Amino acid sequence: ELAQALGDEPLDVAITAEDGTECPVKIKELGDGHYQVDFAPTVEGPLNVDCAYGGVPITDAPLYFECAPGGVENELDMPFETTLETDKYKIRVGGRGLKSGRVGSSAPVFVKVLDKKTKKLVPVPSDKIKLLVNGPEPVHTPSTRVSKKHPGTFVFRYAPVKEGTYTVSIKVDKDTTKPRSVSWR
C-alpha cells in the first residue's frame, strides 16, 4: 500500500548501535514492493533499525533487536534448570556457560532473579547484577543482555581464552551465589 502511494521511491534503512555506530547496509529491491536488507553488525548488543520509504518514516519503525556472537537466544527456549540462592533472592539459571565451554567461543548463562518470598521476578537494574568468572586466566567482562519483556531476566556471555576450570557465580546487589565449577577445553 505504501509502495503504491509513493510510487517508485527509494527505501532508506539505517541500523545503529546504542553508541551511534552505524552498521553497513545493502538494500536489494526484489520487486512488487518487497526489499531485502543485508547488514553486517559491527558491535554486539541492541541495534535500532529506522526505515523510510520515499523519505516517509515507516510507522512500525524504529525496530529493535539484539546482536550477539552466535545469535541471540529466544527467551522461550532458554533453559532454567538449576536454582541458586542468596540471602534475598532465588536465582534460576541455565545455559552452556554453567556446564562446559570450548576456548575460542562464548557460552551463555541464562539468569532469572526471583524474590525468595514471593517467587516473582525482580526487575533488577543491569548495574546491580554481575556474572563473576574466575579461573586460570582473567576473563573479559561478560556481556550482558537484559530482557525488555521480562525484567529480571538476563543473558550473560563469557569466553575464556585459556583451557582450565573456571568458577562461575551470580552477584545481585551485594549477595553472591555459591560458585559452580565449569571446565573449558
Summary of the structure (lengths in Angstrom):
residues: 185
radius of gyration: 20.5
end to end distance: 54.3
largest distance: 62.8
contacts: 502
relative contact order: 0.15
helix: 8%
strand: 49%
